[in-house]
């Protein structure tokens, strides 16, 4: 069976074959849910956000320009839909704060993490990520776990590339601060 491209299915939908959109839904459902879950951290909200994003994408398919990939365009819709739900749930804007941690703090935390075995390291990183703001967590996971480039994250989040870089840098520092707090007893025993 020949594998068709996203663009093929988009053309078919725009020609009137609405059933072709189901191929895109099949392809991107897990990723859409995953991104929504990273931001919303509640299964039902994430499922609804992903579903809403597919509906928005279908209704806006005529405005899709091949300037970016469908995946990037669609993930911008998923991200914005989930952020809207998050902000409505919280009733306020989410901001990333600057933390004042020293280079020694960063180095000692990184050294401690390096001394942990792989499973422990993953466990502590997961705990640290869960302590971050959902937007911060989503940025790090898009970059480090989902392998999105800075440009793709910029397109998804509607932030400039330099803003994405700054936020990822700040969020990494915040994650290290969280890990330093979580590992404070480990630091004392290892160092």
Phi, psi and omega per residue, in radians:
X1 nan 2.248 -3.104
X2 -1.283 2.339 3.129
X3 -1.529 2.184 -3.110
X4 -1.651 2.680 3.129
X5 -1.491 2.864 3.058
X6 -0.997 -0.714 -3.107
X7 -1.084 -0.629 3.097
X8 -1.047 -0.870 -3.121
X9 -1.139 -0.636 3.099
X10 -1.086 -0.817 3.109
X11 -1.024 -0.737 -3.134
X12 -1.115 -0.723 3.107
X13 -1.109 -0.776 -3.121
X14 -1.160 -0.409 3.076
X15 -1.451 -0.061 3.081
X16 1.977 -0.057 3.127
X17 -1.584 1.434 -3.080
X18 -1.107 -0.410 3.115
X19 -1.103 -0.435 3.128
X20 -1.143 -0.406 3.133
X21 -1.143 -0.464 3.141
X22 -1.074 -0.510 3.089
X23 -1.137 -0.676 3.102
X24 -1.222 -0.668 3.098
X25 -1.072 -0.818 3.116
X26 -1.018 -0.742 -3.072
X27 -1.206 -0.654 -2.976
X28 -1.934 0.048 -3.112
X29 -1.021 -0.882 -3.097
X30 -1.100 -0.726 3.133
X31 -1.184 -0.682 3.124
X32 -1.133 -0.759 3.109
X33 -1.118 -0.741 -3.122
X34 -1.052 -0.814 3.126
X35 -1.135 -0.748 3.118
X36 -1.082 -0.706 -3.128
X37 -1.154 -0.638 3.113
X38 -1.061 -0.636 -3.108
X39 -1.492 -0.724 -2.984
X40 -1.662 -0.481 3.072
X41 1.010 0.387 3.057
X42 -2.407 2.154 -3.007
X43 -0.961 -0.875 -3.099
X44 -1.101 -0.776 3.104
X45 -1.073 -0.721 -3.122
X46 -1.148 -0.732 3.109
X47 -1.101 -0.761 3.130
X48 -1.145 -0.715 3.122
X49 -1.105 -0.754 3.114
X50 -1.094 -0.769 3.121
X51 -1.109 -0.770 3.101
X52 -1.053 -0.670 -3.137
X53 -1.136 -0.696 3.087
X54 -1.107 -0.710 3.113
X55 -1.115 -0.782 3.108
X56 -1.080 -0.739 3.141
X57 -1.105 -0.782 3.141
X58 -1.048 -0.813 -3.122
X59 -1.193 -0.399 -3.107
X60 -1.844 0.113 -3.041
X61 -0.973 -0.569 3.118
X62 -1.122 -0.392 3.137
X63 -1.600 -0.064 3.127
X64 -1.158 2.211 3.087
X65 -1.918 2.529 -3.131
X66 -1.313 0.345 3.083
X67 -1.200 -0.450 3.047
X68 -2.299 3.036 3.099
X69 -1.332 2.756 3.075
X70 -1.023 -0.702 -3.119
X71 -0.999 -0.838 -3.138
X72 -1.136 -0.783 3.129
X73 -1.051 -0.814 -3.130
X74 -1.147 -0.707 -3.126
X75 -1.196 -0.436 2.997
X76 -1.116 -0.727 3.113
X77 -1.134 -0.775 3.122
X78 -1.066 -0.848 -3.111
X79 -1.030 -0.876 -3.112
X80 -1.117 -0.664 3.110
X81 -1.118 -0.801 -3.141
X82 -1.165 -0.715 3.117
X83 -1.100 -0.717 3.104
X84 -1.050 -0.759 3.103
X85 -1.121 -0.732 -3.134
X86 -1.091 -0.806 -3.127
X87 -1.174 -0.645 3.094
X88 -1.152 -0.670 3.133
X89 -1.164 -0.673 -3.110
X90 -1.539 -0.471 -3.141
X91 1.284 0.308 3.124
X92 -2.701 2.866 3.068
X93 -1.274 2.572 3.078
X94 -1.739 2.329 3.134
X95 -2.235 2.690 3.074
X96 -1.753 2.160 -3.082
X97 -1.667 2.631 3.050
X98 -1.436 2.319 3.091
X99 -1.927 2.594 3.141
X100 -1.828 1.613 3.041
X101 -2.125 2.589 -3.050
X102 -1.511 2.881 3.059
X103 -1.099 -0.582 3.089
X104 -1.093 -0.736 3.100
X105 -1.014 -0.798 -3.126
X106 -1.104 -0.854 -3.095
X107 -1.103 -0.767 -3.113
X108 -1.177 -0.636 3.098
X109 -1.174 -0.774 3.113
X110 -1.091 -0.693 3.101
X111 -1.087 -0.738 3.119
X112 -1.090 -0.790 3.141
X113 -1.081 -0.712 3.136
X114 -1.092 -0.491 -3.109
X115 -1.430 -0.184 3.121
X116 -1.428 2.640 3.061
X117 -1.281 2.965 -3.025
X118 -0.994 -0.779 -3.129
X119 -1.151 -0.759 3.123
X120 -1.113 -0.743 -3.141
X121 -1.033 -0.831 3.132
X122 -1.095 -0.692 3.138
X123 -1.100 -0.828 -3.137
X124 -1.173 -0.668 3.089
X125 -1.095 -0.730 3.126
X126 -1.098 -0.755 3.111
X127 -1.091 -0.778 3.119
X128 -1.087 -0.746 3.119
X129 -1.086 -0.683 -3.133
X130 -1.149 -0.383 3.140
X131 -1.474 -0.169 3.132
X132 -1.412 2.794 2.989
X133 -1.064 2.512 -3.093
X134 -0.970 -0.661 3.116
X135 -1.177 -0.693 3.108
X136 -1.102 -0.819 -3.140
X137 -1.041 -0.770 -3.118
X138 -1.081 -0.724 3.127
X139 -1.061 -0.847 -3.136
X140 -1.108 -0.746 -3.106
X141 -1.207 -0.640 3.086
X142 -1.072 -0.712 -3.080
X143 -1.352 -0.872 -3.012
X144 -1.538 -0.606 -3.083
X145 -1.716 -0.667 -3.086
X146 -1.636 -0.083 3.088
X147 1.035 0.591 2.999
X148 -1.338 2.480 3.073
X149 -1.327 2.903 3.082
X150 -1.020 -0.680 -3.132
X151 -1.144 -0.721 3.117
X152 -1.159 -0.725 3.102
X153 -1.111 -0.691 3.092
X154 -1.031 -0.786 3.136
X155 -1.152 -0.705 -3.129
X156 -1.172 -0.763 -3.023
X157 -1.616 -0.155 -3.061
X158 1.117 0.428 3.025
X159 -1.716 2.738 3.053
X160 -1.243 2.782 3.125
X161 -1.046 -0.743 -3.135
X162 -1.146 -0.613 3.091
X163 -1.166 -0.696 3.082
X164 -1.058 -0.795 -3.140
X165 -1.045 -0.783 -3.131
X166 -1.121 -0.797 -3.115
X167 -1.145 -0.688 3.098
X168 -1.140 -0.732 3.102
X169 -1.070 -0.836 3.134
X170 -1.105 -0.686 -3.118
X171 -1.212 -0.634 3.048
X172 -1.063 -0.733 3.113
X173 -1.121 -0.705 3.121
X174 -1.150 -0.712 3.084
X175 -1.063 -0.752 3.106
X176 -1.099 -0.639 3.076
X177 -1.118 -0.759 3.093
X178 -1.092 -0.766 3.128
X179 -1.131 -0.653 3.102
X180 -1.070 -0.737 3.108
X181 -1.137 -0.819 -3.114
X182 -1.123 -0.696 -3.040
X183 -1.650 0.199 -3.032
X184 -0.956 -0.695 3.104
X185 -1.203 -0.673 3.093
X186 -1.106 -0.713 3.129
X187 -1.022 -0.776 -3.106
X188 -1.126 -0.630 -3.124
X189 -1.417 -0.568 -3.094
X190 -1.437 -0.676 -3.071
X191 -1.456 nan nan
